[in-house]
Amino acid sequence: MILALYVSNHTNSQKFAEIIKGTLLEIDPEVEIIEFEDEELNENNWENQMKDFSTQKVNCIISVGDAGTFLRAIFLSRSSAPVVAASSESVSFFTEISPVNLQYTLTSILNRKYDVDNYHRVVFLDSGNGTPIPALNEIAIFPKDSALLMNYTLIIDKNQLYRGRADGLIVSTSLGSTGYALSSGGPIAFGNPDVLIIVPVNPLNKEHIPLVVPIDSEIKLVNLRSRSPLEAIIDGQIRIGVDEEVLVKKASSTARIIRFQAKKNILAKLRNRLVELDLRSLERVPPSAKYIFKLLLTEGEMTQKELIESTGLPNRTVRNALSILKEKGVINQRPHLRDARQSIYFVD
């Protein structure tokens, strides 16, 4: 098996990547590991980075770092290889590999025992650039100077909807609906439906409300003008200058993301975003306890058996973590109505 490690330049991520490499080689000395260094992308380097990244034939890509590192790994990968997020610190919606479940998750990868979620992406095409640029969450069009408005005409499937002036405009996938689009007044797409969401940001005409359209729609913005140069912001990671016309449509390939835990959904992502997590009382607890607390917070009520299955942690470790969290007063338990031998644990 050939694995790619896409590693953030942060010290903790690099240390965790070395641990991942060592563990992989312990499990399977024959595994081949190719390393890539994560770096900021811009309109001058993204295309070469994508070509270099995509020439490697790998079976799986492990992104080691924060959510930005993961999004850049997804952005650069045009192959069918699935991507999995690893982090030694933060736990995001996509994080599957952490220090507490390292042996279990890496063994599962080497044995190809995992699920893959497929997420639709969109591509951005500018009239001055023929190369499609993919996005997992959203594509946002804004003037470079935030204090200025932009003029635009919105056309969907060759039908002109309206002309308007606004701070900007966002085209989001259903996965990205709880991110930038939500904070700008867009709706939440529950259940990952096959739709795109169009959100004018602070439009002067208040009748220009957010729209939900089928994912196969072609969204065109023409007559783009502003006193400041305009740019497209791709997943918050890369900024590309645009001319007077852009096209956004469904990408031909999906993003393939590895899952080990029970399948996550948009509700878990929304709760993860909206709930302000206070870990001050858990600063001195073991990583396993923090991990289980975060899982209960994002996934909801679970039994001890479900926690063991989801985390891959030993029974004793899960029992100890639950005991610590109950002592700290951050979780509670109640009897399982259909099985008196079990309890249900939840965030208090």
VOGUVEX-920153 format. One record per residue (C-alpha): residue in one letter; z, x, y; residue number from 1. Coordinates in steps of 0.25 Angstrom, whole numbers. Layout:
! residues N
<vexdren type="A" up="Z" east="X" north="Y" seq="NUM"/>
...
//
This chain:
! residues 348
<vexdren type="M" up="0" east="0" north="0" seq="1"/>
<vexdren type="I" up="-3" east="5" north="14" seq="2"/>
<vexdren type="L" up="6" east="0" north="25" seq="3"/>
<vexdren type="A" up="5" east="2" north="40" seq="4"/>
<vexdren type="L" up="18" east="4" north="49" seq="5"/>
<vexdren type="Y" up="15" east="1" north="64" seq="6"/>
<vexdren type="V" up="27" east="7" north="70" seq="7"/>
<vexdren type="S" up="33" east="5" north="84" seq="8"/>
<vexdren type="N" up="36" east="17" north="92" seq="9"/>
<vexdren type="H" up="51" east="13" north="94" seq="10"/>
<vexdren type="T" up="61" east="23" north="87" seq="11"/>
<vexdren type="N" up="68" east="12" north="78" seq="12"/>
<vexdren type="S" up="54" east="6" north="74" seq="13"/>
<vexdren type="Q" up="49" east="20" north="70" seq="14"/>
<vexdren type="K" up="62" east="23" north="62" seq="15"/>
<vexdren type="F" up="61" east="10" north="55" seq="16"/>
<vexdren type="A" up="46" east="13" north="52" seq="17"/>
<vexdren type="E" up="51" east="26" north="45" seq="18"/>
<vexdren type="I" up="61" east="18" north="37" seq="19"/>
<vexdren type="I" up="50" east="8" north="33" seq="20"/>
<vexdren type="K" up="41" east="20" north="29" seq="21"/>
<vexdren type="G" up="52" east="26" north="20" seq="22"/>
<vexdren type="T" up="55" east="13" north="14" seq="23"/>
<vexdren type="L" up="41" east="10" north="10" seq="24"/>
<vexdren type="L" up="39" east="24" north="4" seq="25"/>
<vexdren type="E" up="52" east="22" north="-4" seq="26"/>
<vexdren type="I" up="47" east="9" north="-10" seq="27"/>
<vexdren type="D" up="32" east="13" north="-12" seq="28"/>
<vexdren type="P" up="29" east="28" north="-10" seq="29"/>
<vexdren type="E" up="14" east="25" north="-11" seq="30"/>
<vexdren type="V" up="14" east="16" north="1" seq="31"/>
<vexdren type="E" up="5" east="21" north="12" seq="32"/>
<vexdren type="I" up="10" east="20" north="26" seq="33"/>
<vexdren type="I" up="2" east="21" north="39" seq="34"/>
<vexdren type="E" up="9" east="21" north="52" seq="35"/>
<vexdren type="F" up="5" east="16" north="66" seq="36"/>
<vexdren type="E" up="12" east="18" north="79" seq="37"/>
<vexdren type="D" up="14" east="6" north="87" seq="38"/>
<vexdren type="E" up="10" east="7" north="102" seq="39"/>
<vexdren type="E" up="7" east="-2" north="113" seq="40"/>
<vexdren type="L" up="-7" east="-8" north="114" seq="41"/>
<vexdren type="N" up="-16" east="-9" north="126" seq="42"/>
<vexdren type="E" up="-30" east="-13" north="129" seq="43"/>
<vexdren type="N" up="-35" east="2" north="127" seq="44"/>
<vexdren type="N" up="-29" east="5" north="114" seq="45"/>
<vexdren type="W" up="-27" east="-8" north="106" seq="46"/>
<vexdren type="E" up="-41" east="-8" north="100" seq="47"/>
<vexdren type="N" up="-40" east="7" north="95" seq="48"/>
<vexdren type="Q" up="-26" east="4" north="89" seq="49"/>
<vexdren type="M" up="-31" east="-8" north="82" seq="50"/>
<vexdren type="K" up="-43" east="0" north="76" seq="51"/>
<vexdren type="D" up="-34" east="11" north="71" seq="52"/>
<vexdren type="F" up="-23" east="1" north="66" seq="53"/>
<vexdren type="S" up="-33" east="-7" north="58" seq="54"/>
<vexdren type="T" up="-41" east="4" north="51" seq="55"/>
<vexdren type="Q" up="-29" east="6" north="42" seq="56"/>
<vexdren type="K" up="-29" east="-2" north="29" seq="57"/>
<vexdren type="V" up="-15" east="-6" north="27" seq="58"/>
<vexdren type="N" up="-8" east="-16" north="18" seq="59"/>
<vexdren type="C" up="3" east="-20" north="28" seq="60"/>
<vexdren type="I" up="7" east="-16" north="42" seq="61"/>
<vexdren type="I" up="22" east="-14" north="45" seq="62"/>
<vexdren type="S" up="25" east="-15" north="60" seq="63"/>
<vexdren type="V" up="38" east="-8" north="64" seq="64"/>
<vexdren type="G" up="43" east="-12" north="78" seq="65"/>
<vexdren type="D" up="45" east="-24" north="86" seq="66"/>
<vexdren type="A" up="37" east="-36" north="88" seq="67"/>
<vexdren type="G" up="27" east="-29" north="97" seq="68"/>
<vexdren type="T" up="24" east="-18" north="86" seq="69"/>
<vexdren type="F" up="22" east="-30" north="77" seq="70"/>
<vexdren type="L" up="12" east="-37" north="86" seq="71"/>
<vexdren type="R" up="4" east="-24" north="88" seq="72"/>
<vexdren type="A" up="3" east="-21" north="73" seq="73"/>
<vexdren type="I" up="-2" east="-35" north="72" seq="74"/>
<vexdren type="F" up="-12" east="-33" north="83" seq="75"/>
<vexdren type="L" up="-17" east="-20" north="78" seq="76"/>
<vexdren type="S" up="-19" east="-24" north="63" seq="77"/>
<vexdren type="R" up="-32" east="-31" north="61" seq="78"/>
<vexdren type="S" up="-31" east="-29" north="46" seq="79"/>
<vexdren type="S" up="-26" east="-39" north="35" seq="80"/>
<vexdren type="A" up="-13" east="-31" north="33" seq="81"/>
<vexdren type="P" up="-1" east="-39" north="36" seq="82"/>
<vexdren type="V" up="9" east="-34" north="46" seq="83"/>
<vexdren type="V" up="25" east="-34" north="45" seq="84"/>
<vexdren type="A" up="35" east="-32" north="56" seq="85"/>
<vexdren type="A" up="46" east="-22" north="54" seq="86"/>
<vexdren type="S" up="58" east="-19" north="64" seq="87"/>
<vexdren type="S" up="71" east="-12" north="63" seq="88"/>
<vexdren type="E" up="76" east="-20" north="75" seq="89"/>
<vexdren type="S" up="70" east="-32" north="80" seq="90"/>
<vexdren type="V" up="67" east="-44" north="71" seq="91"/>
<vexdren type="S" up="55" east="-52" north="76" seq="92"/>
<vexdren type="F" up="48" east="-64" north="71" seq="93"/>
<vexdren type="F" up="39" east="-55" north="63" seq="94"/>
<vexdren type="T" up="49" east="-44" north="58" seq="95"/>
<vexdren type="E" up="50" east="-43" north="43" seq="96"/>
<vexdren type="I" up="54" east="-29" north="40" seq="97"/>
<vexdren type="S" up="68" east="-24" north="45" seq="98"/>
<vexdren type="P" up="78" east="-14" north="40" seq="99"/>
<vexdren type="V" up="86" east="-24" north="32" seq="100"/>
<vexdren type="N" up="74" east="-29" north="24" seq="101"/>
<vexdren type="L" up="66" east="-16" north="24" seq="102"/>
<vexdren type="Q" up="66" east="-13" north="9" seq="103"/>
<vexdren type="Y" up="63" east="-27" north="5" seq="104"/>
<vexdren type="T" up="51" east="-29" north="15" seq="105"/>
<vexdren type="L" up="44" east="-16" north="13" seq="106"/>
<vexdren type="T" up="45" east="-18" north="-2" seq="107"/>
<vexdren type="S" up="39" east="-32" north="-1" seq="108"/>
<vexdren type="I" up="28" east="-26" north="8" seq="109"/>
<vexdren type="L" up="25" east="-15" north="-3" seq="110"/>
<vexdren type="N" up="25" east="-26" north="-14" seq="111"/>
<vexdren type="R" up="16" east="-35" north="-5" seq="112"/>
<vexdren type="K" up="27" east="-46" north="-6" seq="113"/>
<vexdren type="Y" up="27" east="-53" north="8" seq="114"/>
<vexdren type="D" up="21" east="-65" north="15" seq="115"/>
<vexdren type="V" up="10" east="-64" north="26" seq="116"/>
<vexdren type="D" up="10" east="-73" north="37" seq="117"/>
<vexdren type="N" up="-4" east="-75" north="44" seq="118"/>
<vexdren type="Y" up="-4" east="-77" north="59" seq="119"/>
<vexdren type="H" up="-16" east="-81" north="67" seq="120"/>
<vexdren type="R" up="-19" east="-71" north="78" seq="121"/>
<vexdren type="V" up="-28" east="-73" north="91" seq="122"/>
<vexdren type="V" up="-38" east="-63" north="97" seq="123"/>
<vexdren type="F" up="-41" east="-61" north="111" seq="124"/>
<vexdren type="L" up="-55" east="-57" north="116" seq="125"/>
<vexdren type="D" up="-59" east="-53" north="130" seq="126"/>
<vexdren type="S" up="-72" east="-54" north="136" seq="127"/>
<vexdren type="G" up="-72" east="-39" north="139" seq="128"/>
<vexdren type="N" up="-67" east="-35" north="125" seq="129"/>
<vexdren type="G" up="-73" east="-39" north="112" seq="130"/>
<vexdren type="T" up="-62" east="-35" north="103" seq="131"/>
<vexdren type="P" up="-53" east="-46" north="98" seq="132"/>
<vexdren type="I" up="-38" east="-43" north="101" seq="133"/>
<vexdren type="P" up="-28" east="-50" north="92" seq="134"/>
<vexdren type="A" up="-15" east="-57" north="95" seq="135"/>
<vexdren type="L" up="-4" east="-63" north="86" seq="136"/>
<vexdren type="N" up="4" east="-70" north="96" seq="137"/>
<vexdren type="E" up="-4" east="-72" north="109" seq="138"/>
<vexdren type="I" up="-14" east="-68" north="119" seq="139"/>
<vexdren type="A" up="-10" east="-69" north="134" seq="140"/>
<vexdren type="I" up="-19" east="-68" north="146" seq="141"/>
<vexdren type="F" up="-12" east="-64" north="159" seq="142"/>
<vexdren type="P" up="-15" east="-57" north="172" seq="143"/>
<vexdren type="K" up="-9" east="-42" north="172" seq="144"/>
<vexdren type="D" up="-1" east="-46" north="184" seq="145"/>
<vexdren type="S" up="8" east="-57" north="180" seq="146"/>
<vexdren type="A" up="10" east="-63" north="194" seq="147"/>
<vexdren type="L" up="-5" east="-67" north="194" seq="148"/>
<vexdren type="L" up="-12" east="-80" north="188" seq="149"/>
<vexdren type="M" up="-25" east="-80" north="180" seq="150"/>
<vexdren type="N" up="-36" east="-90" north="180" seq="151"/>
<vexdren type="Y" up="-42" east="-94" north="167" seq="152"/>
<vexdren type="T" up="-51" east="-104" north="160" seq="153"/>
<vexdren type="L" up="-46" east="-109" north="146" seq="154"/>
<vexdren type="I" up="-57" east="-112" north="136" seq="155"/>
<vexdren type="I" up="-53" east="-116" north="121" seq="156"/>
<vexdren type="D" up="-65" east="-117" north="111" seq="157"/>
<vexdren type="K" up="-75" east="-118" north="123" seq="158"/>
<vexdren type="N" up="-68" east="-129" north="130" seq="159"/>
<vexdren type="Q" up="-62" east="-126" north="143" seq="160"/>
<vexdren type="L" up="-48" east="-131" north="145" seq="161"/>
<vexdren type="Y" up="-44" east="-127" north="159" seq="162"/>
<vexdren type="R" up="-44" east="-117" north="169" seq="163"/>
<vexdren type="G" up="-31" east="-112" north="174" seq="164"/>
<vexdren type="R" up="-22" east="-102" north="181" seq="165"/>
<vexdren type="A" up="-10" east="-96" north="174" seq="166"/>
<vexdren type="D" up="-1" east="-84" north="173" seq="167"/>
<vexdren type="G" up="-9" east="-82" north="159" seq="168"/>
<vexdren type="L" up="-12" east="-88" north="146" seq="169"/>
<vexdren type="I" up="-7" east="-86" north="132" seq="170"/>
<vexdren type="V" up="-15" east="-89" north="119" seq="171"/>
<vexdren type="S" up="-5" east="-89" north="108" seq="172"/>
<vexdren type="T" up="-5" east="-90" north="93" seq="173"/>
<vexdren type="S" up="5" east="-100" north="86" seq="174"/>
<vexdren type="L" up="13" east="-87" north="82" seq="175"/>
<vexdren type="G" up="14" east="-83" north="96" seq="176"/>
<vexdren type="S" up="18" east="-96" north="102" seq="177"/>
<vexdren type="T" up="33" east="-93" north="102" seq="178"/>
<vexdren type="G" up="30" east="-80" north="111" seq="179"/>
<vexdren type="Y" up="23" east="-78" north="124" seq="180"/>
<vexdren type="A" up="16" east="-92" north="123" seq="181"/>
<vexdren type="L" up="29" east="-99" north="121" seq="182"/>
<vexdren type="S" up="36" east="-92" north="133" seq="183"/>
<vexdren type="S" up="24" east="-97" north="142" seq="184"/>
<vexdren type="G" up="25" east="-112" north="138" seq="185"/>
<vexdren type="G" up="17" east="-112" north="125" seq="186"/>
<vexdren type="P" up="21" east="-121" north="113" seq="187"/>
<vexdren type="I" up="26" east="-116" north="100" seq="188"/>
<vexdren type="A" up="17" east="-116" north="88" seq="189"/>
<vexdren type="F" up="26" east="-120" north="76" seq="190"/>
<vexdren type="G" up="21" east="-117" north="62" seq="191"/>
<vexdren type="N" up="11" east="-106" north="66" seq="192"/>
<vexdren type="P" up="-1" east="-116" north="68" seq="193"/>
<vexdren type="D" up="-15" east="-112" north="70" seq="194"/>
<vexdren type="V" up="-15" east="-113" north="85" seq="195"/>
<vexdren type="L" up="-16" east="-105" north="98" seq="196"/>
<vexdren type="I" up="-8" east="-108" north="110" seq="197"/>
<vexdren type="I" up="-13" east="-107" north="124" seq="198"/>
<vexdren type="V" up="-3" east="-105" north="135" seq="199"/>
<vexdren type="P" up="-6" east="-104" north="150" seq="200"/>
<vexdren type="V" up="5" east="-96" north="156" seq="201"/>
<vexdren type="N" up="10" east="-103" north="169" seq="202"/>
<vexdren type="P" up="-3" east="-111" north="172" seq="203"/>
<vexdren type="L" up="-5" east="-116" north="186" seq="204"/>
<vexdren type="N" up="-10" east="-129" north="180" seq="205"/>
<vexdren type="K" up="2" east="-134" north="172" seq="206"/>
<vexdren type="E" up="-8" east="-143" north="164" seq="207"/>
<vexdren type="H" up="-13" east="-130" north="157" seq="208"/>
<vexdren type="I" up="-3" east="-131" north="146" seq="209"/>
<vexdren type="P" up="-2" east="-123" north="133" seq="210"/>
<vexdren type="L" up="-12" east="-127" north="123" seq="211"/>
<vexdren type="V" up="-12" east="-126" north="108" seq="212"/>
<vexdren type="V" up="-26" east="-124" north="101" seq="213"/>
<vexdren type="P" up="-31" east="-122" north="87" seq="214"/>
<vexdren type="I" up="-31" east="-107" north="83" seq="215"/>
<vexdren type="D" up="-46" east="-107" north="81" seq="216"/>
<vexdren type="S" up="-48" east="-110" north="96" seq="217"/>
<vexdren type="E" up="-55" east="-100" north="105" seq="218"/>
<vexdren type="I" up="-47" east="-99" north="118" seq="219"/>
<vexdren type="K" up="-55" east="-93" north="130" seq="220"/>
<vexdren type="L" up="-50" east="-89" north="144" seq="221"/>
<vexdren type="V" up="-61" east="-87" north="154" seq="222"/>
<vexdren type="N" up="-62" east="-85" north="169" seq="223"/>
<vexdren type="L" up="-49" east="-77" north="168" seq="224"/>
<vexdren type="R" up="-45" east="-72" north="182" seq="225"/>
<vexdren type="S" up="-33" east="-66" north="189" seq="226"/>
<vexdren type="R" up="-30" east="-57" north="200" seq="227"/>
<vexdren type="S" up="-24" east="-47" north="190" seq="228"/>
<vexdren type="P" up="-32" east="-42" north="177" seq="229"/>
<vexdren type="L" up="-30" east="-51" north="165" seq="230"/>
<vexdren type="E" up="-25" east="-46" north="152" seq="231"/>
<vexdren type="A" up="-23" east="-52" north="138" seq="232"/>
<vexdren type="I" up="-9" east="-49" north="132" seq="233"/>
<vexdren type="I" up="-10" east="-48" north="116" seq="234"/>
<vexdren type="D" up="3" east="-52" north="109" seq="235"/>
<vexdren type="G" up="11" east="-45" north="121" seq="236"/>
<vexdren type="Q" up="6" east="-32" north="116" seq="237"/>
<vexdren type="I" up="-7" east="-28" north="122" seq="238"/>
<vexdren type="R" up="-14" east="-31" north="135" seq="239"/>
<vexdren type="I" up="-29" east="-32" north="136" seq="240"/>
<vexdren type="G" up="-36" east="-34" north="149" seq="241"/>
<vexdren type="V" up="-45" east="-47" north="150" seq="242"/>
<vexdren type="D" up="-58" east="-51" north="157" seq="243"/>
<vexdren type="E" up="-61" east="-65" north="162" seq="244"/>
<vexdren type="E" up="-63" east="-71" north="148" seq="245"/>
<vexdren type="V" up="-54" east="-70" north="135" seq="246"/>
<vexdren type="L" up="-55" east="-77" north="121" seq="247"/>
<vexdren type="V" up="-43" east="-80" north="112" seq="248"/>
<vexdren type="K" up="-45" east="-85" north="97" seq="249"/>
<vexdren type="K" up="-40" east="-84" north="83" seq="250"/>
<vexdren type="A" up="-41" east="-70" north="77" seq="251"/>
<vexdren type="S" up="-49" east="-69" north="64" seq="252"/>
<vexdren type="S" up="-37" east="-62" north="57" seq="253"/>
<vexdren type="T" up="-22" east="-66" north="56" seq="254"/>
<vexdren type="A" up="-10" east="-58" north="58" seq="255"/>
<vexdren type="R" up="-3" east="-56" north="44" seq="256"/>
<vexdren type="I" up="12" east="-54" north="45" seq="257"/>
<vexdren type="I" up="21" east="-51" north="33" seq="258"/>
<vexdren type="R" up="33" east="-59" north="30" seq="259"/>
<vexdren type="F" up="44" east="-57" north="21" seq="260"/>
<vexdren type="Q" up="54" east="-68" north="26" seq="261"/>
<vexdren type="A" up="52" east="-83" north="25" seq="262"/>
<vexdren type="K" up="40" east="-86" north="33" seq="263"/>
<vexdren type="K" up="44" east="-86" north="48" seq="264"/>
<vexdren type="N" up="38" east="-97" north="58" seq="265"/>
<vexdren type="I" up="37" east="-100" north="72" seq="266"/>
<vexdren type="L" up="50" east="-106" north="73" seq="267"/>
<vexdren type="A" up="57" east="-93" north="69" seq="268"/>
<vexdren type="K" up="49" east="-86" north="79" seq="269"/>
<vexdren type="L" up="53" east="-96" north="90" seq="270"/>
<vexdren type="R" up="67" east="-95" north="87" seq="271"/>
<vexdren type="N" up="67" east="-80" north="86" seq="272"/>
<vexdren type="R" up="61" east="-80" north="100" seq="273"/>
<vexdren type="L" up="69" east="-91" north="107" seq="274"/>
<vexdren type="V" up="83" east="-87" north="101" seq="275"/>
<vexdren type="E" up="90" east="-76" north="108" seq="276"/>
<vexdren type="L" up="96" east="-68" north="97" seq="277"/>
<vexdren type="D" up="109" east="-61" north="101" seq="278"/>
<vexdren type="L" up="112" east="-50" north="92" seq="279"/>
<vexdren type="R" up="124" east="-44" north="99" seq="280"/>
<vexdren type="S" up="134" east="-48" north="89" seq="281"/>
<vexdren type="L" up="126" east="-42" north="78" seq="282"/>
<vexdren type="E" up="124" east="-28" north="84" seq="283"/>
<vexdren type="R" up="133" east="-22" north="73" seq="284"/>
<vexdren type="V" up="129" east="-30" north="61" seq="285"/>
<vexdren type="P" up="119" east="-25" north="50" seq="286"/>
<vexdren type="P" up="104" east="-26" north="52" seq="287"/>
<vexdren type="S" up="104" east="-36" north="40" seq="288"/>
<vexdren type="A" up="113" east="-46" north="47" seq="289"/>
<vexdren type="K" up="105" east="-45" north="60" seq="290"/>
<vexdren type="Y" up="92" east="-48" north="51" seq="291"/>
<vexdren type="I" up="98" east="-60" north="44" seq="292"/>
<vexdren type="F" up="103" east="-65" north="57" seq="293"/>
<vexdren type="K" up="89" east="-64" north="63" seq="294"/>
<vexdren type="L" up="83" east="-71" north="51" seq="295"/>
<vexdren type="L" up="93" east="-83" north="52" seq="296"/>
<vexdren type="L" up="90" east="-84" north="67" seq="297"/>
<vexdren type="T" up="75" east="-84" north="65" seq="298"/>
<vexdren type="E" up="73" east="-91" north="52" seq="299"/>
<vexdren type="G" up="85" east="-101" north="52" seq="300"/>
<vexdren type="E" up="95" east="-105" north="42" seq="301"/>
<vexdren type="M" up="94" east="-97" north="29" seq="302"/>
<vexdren type="T" up="103" east="-95" north="16" seq="303"/>
<vexdren type="Q" up="108" east="-82" north="11" seq="304"/>
<vexdren type="K" up="97" east="-82" north="0" seq="305"/>
<vexdren type="E" up="86" east="-85" north="10" seq="306"/>
<vexdren type="L" up="91" east="-73" north="19" seq="307"/>
<vexdren type="I" up="91" east="-64" north="7" seq="308"/>
<vexdren type="E" up="76" east="-68" north="4" seq="309"/>
<vexdren type="S" up="71" east="-67" north="18" seq="310"/>
<vexdren type="T" up="78" east="-54" north="21" seq="311"/>
<vexdren type="G" up="77" east="-47" north="8" seq="312"/>
<vexdren type="L" up="91" east="-42" north="10" seq="313"/>
<vexdren type="P" up="101" east="-40" north="-1" seq="314"/>
<vexdren type="N" up="111" east="-52" north="-4" seq="315"/>
<vexdren type="R" up="123" east="-44" north="0" seq="316"/>
<vexdren type="T" up="116" east="-39" north="13" seq="317"/>
<vexdren type="V" up="113" east="-54" north="17" seq="318"/>
<vexdren type="R" up="127" east="-58" north="14" seq="319"/>
<vexdren type="N" up="133" east="-47" north="22" seq="320"/>
<vexdren type="A" up="124" east="-50" north="34" seq="321"/>
<vexdren type="L" up="127" east="-65" north="33" seq="322"/>
<vexdren type="S" up="142" east="-62" north="33" seq="323"/>
<vexdren type="I" up="141" east="-53" north="45" seq="324"/>
<vexdren type="L" up="133" east="-63" north="53" seq="325"/>
<vexdren type="K" up="143" east="-75" north="50" seq="326"/>
<vexdren type="E" up="154" east="-66" north="54" seq="327"/>
<vexdren type="K" up="147" east="-63" north="67" seq="328"/>
<vexdren type="G" up="145" east="-78" north="69" seq="329"/>
<vexdren type="V" up="130" east="-78" north="71" seq="330"/>
<vexdren type="I" up="127" east="-86" north="58" seq="331"/>
<vexdren type="N" up="133" east="-97" north="51" seq="332"/>
<vexdren type="Q" up="131" east="-103" north="37" seq="333"/>
<vexdren type="R" up="132" east="-117" north="31" seq="334"/>
<vexdren type="P" up="131" east="-122" north="16" seq="335"/>
<vexdren type="H" up="117" east="-124" north="10" seq="336"/>
<vexdren type="L" up="117" east="-139" north="7" seq="337"/>
<vexdren type="R" up="108" east="-138" north="-6" seq="338"/>
<vexdren type="D" up="115" east="-125" north="-11" seq="339"/>
<vexdren type="A" up="130" east="-123" north="-10" seq="340"/>
<vexdren type="R" up="129" east="-109" north="-14" seq="341"/>
<vexdren type="Q" up="121" east="-105" north="-2" seq="342"/>
<vexdren type="S" up="124" east="-105" north="13" seq="343"/>
<vexdren type="I" up="114" east="-107" north="25" seq="344"/>
<vexdren type="Y" up="115" east="-96" north="36" seq="345"/>
<vexdren type="F" up="111" east="-99" north="50" seq="346"/>
<vexdren type="V" up="112" east="-93" north="64" seq="347"/>
<vexdren type="D" up="124" east="-99" north="71" seq="348"/>
//
